């Protein structure tokens, strides 16, 4: 795999075939991640809603880490894809190596932050249940150690994907997720380690992913493109450009997560059951946004290579195709969540108040699935062309609105349901604003 060749060259050939070949492994990886998350929730739910709420609170900080992780990841995807589109492999290699350096440093710093301030981090949610607080702190303490590995693996996967090869990252992720699915019941139920067992299963799986990457690199010579090395010289110009591209995206994700945490804190005011329902329901809903995000990631790379090659007609065509595919998917998920979602939710909490709350939660969220998916088209188109500020403005702007709406509506007769309605309103506004902005920007550029 020393050279990607025409197989991974996205600047020629049939658009739909190239796009789906690139997107399929990314989407499959996301589906596997969803399957793992649901498995994790399934076993934790057997311990009760407190265990689910604890892992959900700690999981918020794993989500927050994505904002910092994306500094390296997006620097790789944009820099490598555009450079390869121009046929400049040396520059592509430089962007990868400098992105990796940024990622490792950021991972060390974020992991240290979680360890030092773990009690304050969980205290943010103001849980009333001591068991939830204790379990969440333990979970956070365990997963913090492997933050540098997570960050580095994201950049390495981004380098393969930017070179048009999304299959190798999929294989590596499959190894980790399979291990996690096997270890979860062993640690949570058989060894009776509870929430701590779930965290330990996650860390061991991440270690296996690291070992797999090292074996592939050193033992089998599997590399994203010729000249690939794990480390290289630090170049100020490339670091500056990477930060210019990725800082808006990082801020976008950090604000998205932080404001979602604020919303979760409002939910926590209604008790651990509310957080548990939201945690499980959001994992079911991830059937929608993980597919949209996966397709959006492939769109960033596809547009990046063609933007570098100056092929505007291919960019316009792939945007049309992506919009159609994701619109159909959004409509499918909306229907699925409304009718079949409550039955799936019943696998975790089969009866009583939790099932009733979960059914309402899913049917409220059904109304934003179309806009959430189509949002990925405008966002991917902006990012692939290196214009990362517009999507960041949209995401930050609409997510500032989310907790405001949640707080206002929760103080009406809607109560907890008002929180969820506020989330749906902000999601719909985000999808509409993102694509309207891109449509206007594309018209001006033409």
C-alpha positions in Angstrom: 0.0 0.0 0.0 2.9 2.3 -0.6 1.0 4.3 -3.2 -2.7 4.9 -3.4 -2.7 4.7 -7.2 -5.9 5.2 -9.2 -7.9 3.1 -6.7 -7.8 5.9 -4.1 -7.6 8.8 -6.6 -11.0 10.6 -6.2 -10.3 13.2 -9.0 -11.4 10.8 -11.8 -13.7 7.9 -12.4 -17.4 7.5 -11.7 -18.4 9.8 -8.9 -21.1 7.7 -7.2 -18.8 4.6 -7.2 -15.8 6.5 -5.8 -17.9 8.3 -3.2 -19.6 5.1 -1.9 -16.3 3.2 -2.0 -14.8 5.8 0.3 -17.9 6.3 2.4 -18.9 2.7 3.0 -16.0 1.8 5.4 -16.4 5.1 7.3 -20.2 4.5 7.7 -19.5 0.8 8.6 -17.1 2.0 11.3 -19.7 4.4 12.7 -22.3 1.6 12.7 -19.9 -0.6 14.6 -19.3 2.2 17.1 -23.1 2.6 17.5 -23.4 -1.2 18.0 -20.7 -1.0 20.7 -22.4 2.0 22.4 -25.7 0.1 22.5 -24.1 -3.0 23.8 -22.4 -0.9 26.5 -25.7 0.7 27.4 -27.5 -2.7 27.4 -25.2 -4.2 30.0 -25.1 -1.1 32.1 -28.9 -0.8 32.1 -29.0 -4.2 33.9 -27.3 -2.4 36.8 -30.0 0.3 36.8 -30.5 3.8 35.5 -27.8 5.2 37.9 -25.1 3.3 36.1 -26.3 4.5 32.7 -26.4 8.1 34.0 -22.9 7.8 35.4 -21.4 6.5 32.1 -23.4 9.1 30.2 -21.9 12.0 32.3 -18.4 10.7 31.9 -19.1 10.1 28.2 -19.8 13.8 27.8 -16.1 14.5 28.4 -15.1 11.8 25.9 -17.3 13.7 23.5 -15.7 17.0 24.5 -12.3 15.5 23.7 -13.4 15.3 20.1 -13.2 19.0 19.7 -9.4 19.0 20.6 -8.9 15.7 18.7 -10.2 17.3 15.5 -7.4 19.9 15.5 -5.1 17.1 14.3 -7.7 15.1 12.4 -9.0 17.9 10.2 -5.5 19.2 9.6 -4.7 15.8 8.2 -7.9 15.3 6.2 -7.8 18.8 4.5 -4.1 19.1 4.1 -3.4 15.6 2.8 -6.4 15.4 0.5 -5.8 18.8 -1.1 -2.1 18.1 -1.5 -2.7 14.7 -3.0 -5.3 16.3 -5.4 -2.5 18.6 -6.6 -0.1 15.6 -6.9 2.1 17.0 -4.1 2.9 13.9 -1.9 5.8 15.6 -0.1 3.5 18.3 1.2 0.8 15.8 2.1 3.3 13.9 4.2 4.3 17.1 6.0 0.7 17.9 6.9 0.2 14.4 8.3 3.4 14.4 10.4 2.7 17.8 11.8 -0.9 17.0 12.6 0.3 13.9 14.5 2.6 16.0 16.6 -0.3 18.4 17.5 -2.6 15.4 18.3 -0.2 13.7 20.7 0.5 16.9 22.6 -3.2 17.8 22.8 -4.1 14.3 23.9 -1.6 14.4 26.8 -2.8 17.8 27.9 -6.5 16.8 27.8 -5.9 13.5 29.6 -4.0 15.3 32.3 -6.9 17.8 32.7 -9.5 15.1 33.1 -7.3 13.3 35.8 -6.6 16.5 37.8 -10.1 17.9 37.7 -12.2 14.7 37.5 -14.3 15.6 40.6 -15.0 19.1 39.3 -15.9 17.7 35.9 -18.5 15.4 37.2 -19.7 18.0 39.8 -20.7 20.2 36.9 -23.8 18.1 36.4 -25.0 18.6 40.0 -26.3 15.0 40.3 -28.3 14.4 43.5 -27.3 10.7 43.6 -23.9 9.9 45.3 -23.6 6.6 43.5 -23.9 8.3 40.1 -21.2 10.8 41.1 -18.8 8.1 42.4 -19.1 5.9 39.4 -18.7 8.7 36.9 -15.5 9.9 38.6 -14.1 6.4 38.4 -15.0 6.0 34.8 -13.4 9.3 33.9 -10.2 8.5 35.8 -9.7 5.3 33.9 -10.4 6.5 30.3 -8.2 9.7 30.8 -5.0 7.6 30.6 -5.6 6.7 26.9 -6.4 10.1 25.6 -3.1 10.5 23.7 -3.7 7.2 22.0 -7.2 8.2 20.9 -5.9 11.5 19.5 -3.0 9.8 17.6 -5.2 7.1 16.1 -7.7 9.7 14.8 -4.9 11.4 12.9 -3.5 8.2 11.5 -7.0 7.1 10.4 -7.5 10.6 8.9 -4.3 10.2 6.8 -5.5 6.9 5.3 -8.9 8.3 4.6 -7.5 11.5 3.0 -5.4 9.3 0.7 -8.7 7.6 -0.4 -8.2 4.5 1.6 -10.9 4.2 4.3 -10.8 0.4 4.5 -7.7 0.2 6.7 -9.0 2.4 9.5 -12.2 0.4 9.3 -10.4 -2.9 9.9 -8.4 -1.4 12.8 -11.6 0.0 14.4 -13.4 -3.3 13.9 -10.7 -5.0 16.0 -11.1 -2.6 18.9 -14.9 -2.5 18.8 -15.2 -6.3 18.6 -12.9 -6.6 21.7 -15.0 -4.1 23.5 -18.2 -5.9 22.8 -16.7 -9.1 24.1 -15.1 -7.5 27.2 -18.1 -5.5 28.3 -20.3 -8.3 29.7 -17.2 -10.0 31.1 -16.1 -7.0 33.1 -19.5 -5.5 33.9 -21.4 -8.7 34.8 -19.1 -11.7 35.2 -16.4 -9.9 37.2 -19.0 -7.6 38.7 -16.9 -4.4 38.1 -19.9 -2.3 37.1 -19.3 1.1 35.6 -15.5 0.8 36.2 -15.6 -2.5 34.2 -17.1 -0.6 31.2 -14.2 1.9 31.3 -11.6 -0.9 31.6 -13.1 -2.7 28.6 -12.8 0.6 26.6 -9.2 1.1 27.6 -8.1 -2.4 26.8 -9.8 -2.2 23.4 -7.9 1.0 22.7 -4.7 -0.7 23.5 -5.5 -3.4 21.0 -6.1 -0.8 18.3 -2.7 0.7 19.0 -1.0 -2.7 18.8 -2.9 -3.4 15.5 -1.7 -0.2 14.0 2.0 -0.8 15.1 1.9 -4.3 13.7 0.4 -3.1 10.4 3.0 -0.4 10.1 6.2 -2.2 11.2 5.3 -5.8 10.4 3.2 -5.5 7.3 4.2 -2.2 5.8 0.6 -0.9 5.6 0.9 2.9 5.0 -1.5 5.5 3.6 1.0 6.6 0.9 4.7 6.5 0.0 7.1 8.0 2.5 4.8 7.5 5.5 6.6 7.9 8.8 5.2 8.2 12.3 7.2 11.3 13.1 8.9 14.0 11.1 10.2 17.5 11.4 8.0 20.2 12.9 7.3 22.9 10.3 5.9 26.2 11.6 4.2 27.1 8.3 2.2 23.8 8.3 1.4 24.0 12.0 0.0 27.5 11.3 -2.1 26.4 8.4 -3.4 23.3 10.3 -4.5 25.5 13.1 -6.1 28.0 10.7 -8.1 25.2 9.1 -8.9 23.2 12.3 -9.4 25.7 15.1 -12.9 26.8 13.9 -13.9 23.2 13.6 -12.4 22.4 17.1 -14.3 25.4 18.6 -17.4 24.3 16.8 -17.3 20.8 18.4 -16.2 22.1 21.8 -19.1 24.6 21.9 -21.5 21.9 20.6 -20.5 19.5 23.3 -20.3 22.1 26.1 -23.7 23.5 25.4 -25.0 19.9 25.2 -23.5 19.4 28.6 -25.4 22.5 29.8 -28.6 20.9 28.4 -27.8 17.6 30.2 -27.4 19.6 33.4 -30.9 20.9 32.9 -32.0 17.3 32.3 -30.2 16.2 35.5 -32.5 18.5 37.4 -35.3 16.1 36.7 -33.3 13.2 38.2 -30.9 10.4 37.0 -33.8 8.7 35.1 -34.0 11.7 32.8 -30.3 11.5 32.0 -30.5 7.7 31.5 -33.4 8.0 29.1 -31.5 10.7 27.1 -28.3 8.6 27.1 -30.0 5.5 25.7 -32.3 7.4 23.4 -29.4 9.4 21.9 -27.5 6.1 21.2 -30.6 4.9 19.2 -30.7 8.2 17.4 -27.1 7.9 16.5 -28.3 5.6 13.7 -29.0 8.9 12.0 -26.2 11.3 12.8 -23.4 8.7 12.7 -24.3 7.8 9.1 -24.7 11.5 8.2 -21.3 12.3 9.9 -19.6 9.4 8.1 -20.9 10.5 4.8 -19.9 14.0 5.6 -16.3 12.9 6.4 -16.1 11.2 3.0 -17.5 14.3 1.4 -14.7 16.4 3.0 -12.0 14.2 1.5 -13.7 13.8 -1.9 -14.2 17.6 -2.3 -10.7 18.2 -0.9 -9.0 16.2 -3.6 -11.1 17.6 -6.3 -10.7 21.2 -5.0 -6.9 20.7 -5.1 -7.2 19.4 -8.6 -9.5 22.3 -9.7 -12.4 20.1 -10.7 -15.4 22.2 -9.9 -17.9 20.2 -11.9 -17.2 17.0 -10.0 -17.6 19.0 -6.7 -21.1 20.2 -7.8 -22.1 16.8 -8.9 -21.0 15.0 -5.7 -22.9 17.6 -3.6 -26.1 16.9 -5.5 -25.7 13.1 -5.1 -24.9 13.4 -1.4 -27.9 15.7 -0.8 -30.3 13.1 -2.3 -28.8 10.2 -0.5 -28.8 11.9 2.9 -32.3 13.3 2.5 -33.6 9.8 1.8 -31.7 8.4 4.8 -33.0 11.2 7.1 -36.6 10.3 6.1 -36.0 6.6 6.7 -34.6 7.2 10.2 -37.4 9.6 11.1 -39.9 6.9 10.3 -37.9 4.2 12.0 -37.5 6.1 15.3 -41.1 7.0 15.4 -42.5 3.5 14.9 -39.8 1.1 15.9 -37.7 3.2 18.3 -39.9 2.5 21.4 -39.6 -1.3 20.8 -35.8 -1.1 20.6 -35.7 1.2 23.7 -37.7 -1.5 25.6 -34.7 -3.8 25.3 -32.9 -1.5 27.8 -35.8 -0.4 30.0 -38.7 -2.8 29.3 -41.5 -1.2 31.4 -42.7 1.6 33.6 -41.9 5.3 33.7 -38.5 4.9 31.9 -40.1 3.3 28.8 -42.8 5.9 28.7 -40.3 8.7 28.9 -38.1 7.0 26.2 -41.0 6.7 23.8 -41.8 10.4 24.1 -38.1 11.3 23.8 -37.6 9.3 20.5 -40.8 10.6 18.9 -39.8 14.2 19.7 -36.3 13.7 18.2 -37.8 12.1 15.0 -38.7 15.6 13.8 -35.1 16.7 13.3 -33.6 13.7 11.6 -34.0 15.0 8.0 -32.3 18.4 8.7 -29.5 16.7 10.8 -28.5 14.5 7.9 -28.7 17.2 5.2 -26.6 19.5 7.4 -23.7 17.2 6.7 -23.8 18.1 3.0 -23.3 21.8 3.5 -20.8 21.3 6.3 -18.7 18.8 4.3 -18.7 21.0 1.2 -17.4 24.0 3.2 -14.7 22.0 5.0 -13.5 20.1 1.9 -12.7 23.5 0.2 -10.9 24.7 3.3 -13.6 27.1 4.4 -14.0 26.0 8.0 -15.4 29.2 9.5 -19.0 29.2 8.1 -19.9 25.7 9.4 -18.4 26.6 12.8 -20.4 29.8 13.0 -23.6 27.9 12.2 -23.0 25.2 14.8 -21.9 27.5 17.6 -24.8 29.9 16.9 -27.5 27.3 16.9 -26.1 25.5 19.9 -26.0 28.6 22.0 -29.8 28.7 21.3 -30.2 25.1 22.4 -29.8 25.4 26.2 -31.6 28.7 26.2 -34.7 27.1 24.6 -34.3 24.0 26.8 -34.3 26.1 30.0 -37.2 28.3 28.9 -39.4 25.4 27.7 -38.6 23.2 30.7 -40.1 25.9 33.0 -43.4 25.7 31.2 -46.0 22.9 31.6 -43.8 20.8 29.2 -41.3 20.2 31.9 -38.6 17.7 30.8 -40.2 17.3 27.4 -39.5 21.0 26.9 -35.8 20.3 27.1 -36.0 17.8 24.3 -38.2 20.1 22.1 -35.6 22.8 22.5 -32.9 20.4 21.2 -35.1 19.6 18.1 -35.7 23.2 17.3 -32.0 24.1 17.4 -31.1 21.0 15.2 -33.6 22.0 12.5 -32.4 25.6 12.5 -28.8 24.3 12.1 -29.6 22.2 9.1 -31.5 24.9 7.3 -28.9 27.7 8.1 -25.9 25.5 7.0 -27.3 24.6 3.6 -28.8 28.0 2.9 -25.4 29.6 3.6 -23.5 27.1 1.4 -26.1 27.5 -1.5 -25.6 31.3 -1.4 -21.8 31.0 -1.2 -21.7 28.6 -4.1 -23.9 30.9 -6.2 -21.6 33.9 -5.5 -18.5 31.9 -6.4 -20.1 30.9 -9.7 
